[in-house]
């Protein structure tokens, strides 16, 4: 990720100087969450953020996004892509596995690890990789979705109960998975809550989320000097003051 981020940052600095436009620093995760909040018109949701590098249960508290639960090892998107490579599916694996899972007929037992609001997925990946080539890939794809999505939604539902919130939104590229959103909707309906969905093209990384968050930062008066700008690879979502408001 480092080289990609540095290249993008170099282009942003050059454009800022060339066009004499202000430069602002945007946290990638916050941008995902802010776009989901705006597009769904959410009031005060619990948010499940699932991508290649992140798996977190998040909600807003006192002007910040607070992580109430997260993966203790690998992210869900990482798991799906790693298994896809082992199974010879290629990269990115998530979309292909989603289609294969629709043809799956048998739920294969896989490690299910929920620890309060945290989850652990490394054991699930190890089990999957040991079964690659021994079980139909369609059944493995179906099983990993059912098991991992259930883990995440158990943690999300626990957060909703603890925080007494009745809205759930999903953000991040894995959120485009049809089955994940279907399971989220069912869980919310069963507890009398609302699942806040939006067009799937906005779940993955996109320019809209960065532009929208940038406008929020500009409206608050944020500016970043080019000489002070840097790539913060480990800038956690709970270290960022929300871009909206004062």
Helices and strands as residue ranges (DSSP letters): H 2-19, H 28-40, E 46-50, E 55-61, E 64-70, H 76-86, H 94-101, E 114-115, E 118-119, H 122-131, H 137-163, E 167-171, G 173-176, H 178-190, E 194-196, G 200-202, H 207-219, G 226-228, G 237-239
